[in-house]
């Protein structure tokens, strides 16, 4: 990981930082934010970090860190009009951004979908409508042609689990629907859209590294009892393997056999062949683990690890599970090279005398970079690591209450301040062999 061939970067997402909501279409997150009680601090993404206005300064910031790459996402509502034609102003914003990154030798890793579905598509069923998968392929076609050779890597989706489970199954994310069958059906259509988009990428952008980004929360059993071990396995199938198994094994995990007819997703013949397109890389997002016990009603239930260290968002800090995750995926599937596309921690940062001394976040990064290195030493092919996030931003249902950035953002003045973790990351990269 000290080698110059290992890619280090920072990551952001469009809705979380861009602002400039008046120059794009409405997304499902605009609607969700406008629904009382959905966002903890009642905020929205209309201003966020004003990145559309301040992008040049933000690239200065990225360059100052000495990273190799910058992972960003494209706002579908910013680049296409309702009729599906290109929005020239929105497309130009990204072209200018990509050109400047390339001019400075920073590789652009572009995510095509990081949760901000245009609201008019949701009004027509969103990810519950199979047609949305084809609209996504059309969007991919148009935007890859517009960007030309400016992009180093494309990811079709970021964390389809969050879009489907959090958005359609339990309703804590946009669009806020809550039904098991909705969660499973939307997941299938997201994966179908990935496969369709991969075909477009292979055609339009064969020289970029093309893949998908999945998030994983490793599932551990509360005890060694057979019941708890089985419960953890079922949870792992439901939350983790559901999104990766179709990519490589052309099927869903065994837990699908437990579903009622009502909860079963509609799968058409040939869908798994579309989903299982060859990918150049797999992006892994990791933050924490989960511990499960047997539950007579649901089969598994998560338990709170009361006495364990946690981040400010309440997630247990357990870096060993990062190594366990990476080695287990390596054993289960014929994986392409992997990037750690997100890893980081929300901490209760304080800006004191113009400084943020986030030693807790620094310790988190140190432990998790070592966990990645342990997996590499065990033969796992990991080729890069992106810190989440470049800067504090709109943290979805938490609003602006939780700070993940290595750069502090004062939302009133939009002043950016490098935290101690940013300085440490910069030093790490400057001292590579």
Residue, then its C-alpha position, 0 to 999 in steps of 0.5 A: x500500500x506504500x507503492x505509488x501504483x496503489x491508488x489513493x483518493x477522496x470521495x464525494x456525491x453530487x446531492x451531498x455537496x453540489x447545491x445549485x438546486x435551481x439549475x437542475x430537475x427535482x430529485x427524490x431527495x428534494x421531495x424526501x427533504x420537503x417531507x416533514x420529519x424525514x431529515x433529522x435537522x429539517x434541512x435539505x440539499x438546496x445549498x449543501x457545500x455550494x460545490x457547483x459554485x466553489x468547485x475550482x477551490x475544491x479542486x485546489x483542496x483535492x490537489x493540495x492533499x496529493x491524492x491520485x484520484x477523486x471519486x465523484x458522482x453525476x447528478x442525473x437530474x442536472x444533466x438530463x431534461x425531462x424529455x431525456x435530452x442533455x442539459x447543456x449547462x449541467x453537462x458543461x459543469x462536469x466537463x469543466x470539472x473533469x478537464x481540470x482534474x485531468x489537467x492536474x493529474x487527478x484521475x476522475x472516478x465517476x459514479x453514475x448513480x449515487x441515489x438522486x433519481x429524478x423525481x419525474x421518474x419516481x412519479x412513474x414508479x421509480x425503481x419499482x418500474x422495470x422501465x427505469x432500468x432502461x432509462x438508466x442505460x439511456x442516461x449512461x449512453x448519453x453521458x458517456x458520449x458527452x464526457x468522451x475520454x475524460x473519465x478514468x473509471x465509471x461505476x454504475x451504482x453506489x450502494x444499491x442496498x441503500x437505494x432498495x432497502x433503505x429507500x423502498x423497503x424500510x423507508x428511511x431514505x428517499x423515496x420513503x416507501x416501506x414494503x418488503x416486496x418493494x425492497x426486493x423488486x427495486x433491488x432487482x431493477x437496480x441490478x438489471x440497470x447495472x447490467x444494461x449500463x455495463x453493456x453501454x460502457x463496454x460499447x461507449x467507453x471500453x478504455x475506462x475501468x468499469x464496475x459497480x460499488x457495493x456496501x457491506x456490513x459483515x454479519x456476526x453471530x451473537x453466540x456460537x449457538x447453531x441458531x445464532x450462527x444461522x441467523x447471522x448467515x441469513x442476515x448476511x444473505x439478505x443484506x450483503x450477498x443479495x447484491x453481489x451473488x447475482x453479479x457472479x453466480x447469476x442467482x440470488x442467495x438461498x434466503x429467497x426460498x424463505x420468501x412468500x409469493x407476495x415478496x418475491x421479485x419478478x424476474x424475467x428470463x435472461x435477467x441474470x445473464x444481463x446482470x452478470x456482465x463482466x466488470x473491471x473492478x468491484x468497489x467496496x464501501x465499508x464502515x462497520x459490522x453488525x451482530x445478530x441473534x436468532x429471532x422466532x418471527x423474523x429469523x434474525x435480529x440485530x443486537x446493539x453492542x452496548x460497550x463497544x467503541x462507536x462513531x458519532x453516528x452510532x456505528x461500532x468501530x471494529x476494524x478486524x471485520x474489514x479484513x474478514x469481509x475482504x478475505x471472505x469475498x475473495x474466497x467466495x467469488x472470482x473477483x476482479x481487482x477491488x477498490x475500497x471506494x468508501x471508508x471513514x467515520x463520523x465524529x463529533x468535530x469541534x473547530x477550535x482556533x481555526x483547527x479541528x484536531x480529530x484524533x478519533x477519526x485519525x485512529x479510525x483511518x489508521x486501524x482500517x488502512x491496516x485492516x486493508x493491508x492485512x487483507x492484501x497480505x492474505x492475497x486479496x487484490x485491492x488496488x486503491x483506497x478512497x477516504x469518505x469523505x473529502x468534506x463534511x456534507x449533507x449526510x442524507x437522513x441525518x442532515x448536517x448533524x454528522x460530519x464525515x469529512x477530512x475537511x471541515x465545512x462551516x455551512x454558514x460561510x462555506x469556509x473549508x478547513x483541513x482537519x488533522x486527519x487531512x494533514x495525516x492523509x497528506x503526509x501518508x501520501x507524500x511519503x510513499x516510496 
